[in-house]
Amino acid sequence: MLKSLTQDELQNYKQEGLLFPKRLISEAAAGSYKARWEAHERKTKSPISGAHRYKAHLLFSFVDEIMREPSILDVVEDILGPNIMVWNTNLYPKEPGDGRFISWHQDSAHWGLDNNNIVTVWVALAKTSRENGCMGMIPGSHLSGTVAHEDTWNPENILTRGQTISRSIDEKEVVWVELEAGECSLHHVEMMHSSPPNTSPYRRVALAIRYITPSAKQKHHNVDYATLVRGVDEFQNFLEEQRPIFDMSPDSIAFHTKVAESQGKILLHGTNRAGTEGLAETNSSFTS
C-alpha cells in the first residue's frame, strides 16, 4: 500500500524518471528554512559556499530536519521501499547574474554507487523558474542507463569535472522544472538534466537530498558515509554520520572535513585530481 503517491504518480515516475510539482512542505515552512539559511549568512557575513554546500546535513540543523521530514520520506518510501538512507544533501544557491551553468549530465556517471535505486528530492525554498536557473529534464532518458560522459573542466561549468554527456541532446524534449516555494521535484539518478545561468535579479535557493537504499555499495573508494533515516540497515556498507549539535559546531566541521576528503576521492575517481587536491572542487559536484 502506498503512503503518499497515487498509483498513477508512481507509474509516471517509473516511465519518466521525474515527478513534479509535489508539495511536500508548506510555503511557510520553506520560508522558515530559507530564513534560517540566510540568518547564518548574515551572522557570518558570508554566503554558504565551497565544500559546506554539500553533505550540508552534517553542518546545519535545518538541513538535517528537512531530510527527515515524514512527508518527504513517505514519498521516497513509495519509490525505494521502507529502508532509506541519505547519501548526500546539497544546498543550491544560484546567485543573480552569476553566469555559470550546469551541463547536460547524469548523476550516476560519477557517484560510484553500484545500483540505480536512487532518487533525488529537490526542495525549492523559494520560487524557481527558467529565469533564475531551474533544472531542465528529459523525461524517459533514465531508461537508457548511464551513457558516456566527457570531462571538460570548463571553469564556467559548476560541475566538478565539467562532466558532459557525449551525445547530442534534443532541446525540444526538455521539460523545465519550475517550482513554487515548498514544492519538490523527484528525479531518478540516471535522469539527463542541466540548468542554465540565473539571469534574473532573484536568488535561487534550494536543497537537494539524495536518497538511497542500504543495499547500495560504493565502487570508487573503500570508505563512504550515509545516514539511515527510516527502516533498518542490514548491510552496513556505509559508515555512520554525526548529526550537528548546532550549526557549524567545531565537532561538526571536523567530521565534515573528514567525510569531504573521502567524497573527493569518490567524485574525482579516475582523474589526476583525486584526493585532497580535488577537495576544494567537490563543492559543486552534485549541483543541478
Stockholm file with secondary structure:
# STOCKHOLM 1.0

chainA/1-288         MLKSLTQDELQNYKQEGLLFPKRLISEAAAGSYKARWEAHERKTKSPISGAHRYKAHLLFSFVDEIMREPSILDVVEDILGPNIMVWNTNLYPKEPGDGRFISWHQDSAHWGLDNNNIVTVWVALAKTSRENGCMGMIPGSHLSGTVAHEDTWNPENILTRGQTISRSIDEKEVVWVELEAGECSLHHVEMMHSSPPNTSPYRRVALAIRYITPSAKQKHHNVDYATLVRGVDEFQNFLEEQRPIFDMSPDSIAFHTKVAESQGKILLHGTNRAGTEGLAETNSSFTS
#=GR chainA/1-288 SS CCSSSCHHHHHHHHHHSEEEEEECSCHHHHHHHHHHHHHHHHHHTSCSCGGGGBSGGGTCHHHHHHHTCHHHHHHHHHHHCSCEEEEEEEEEEECTTCCCBEEEECGGGTSCBSCCCCEEEEEESSCBCTTTTCCEECTTGGGGCSCCEECCCCTTBCSTTCCEESSCCCGGGCEECCBCTTEEEEEETTCCEEECCCCSSSCEEEEEEEEECTTCCBSSCSCCEEEEEESCCSSCCSEECCCCSSTTCHHHHHHHHHHHHHHHHHHTTTSTTCTHHHHGGGGGTTCC
#=GC SS_cons         CCSSSCHHHHHHHHHHSEEEEEECSCHHHHHHHHHHHHHHHHHHTSCSCGGGGBSGGGTCHHHHHHHTCHHHHHHHHHHHCSCEEEEEEEEEEECTTCCCBEEEECGGGTSCBSCCCCEEEEEESSCBCTTTTCCEECTTGGGGCSCCEECCCCTTBCSTTCCEESSCCCGGGCEECCBCTTEEEEEETTCCEEECCCCSSSCEEEEEEEEECTTCCBSSCSCCEEEEEESCCSSCCSEECCCCSSTTCHHHHHHHHHHHHHHHHHHTTTSTTCTHHHHGGGGGTTCC
//
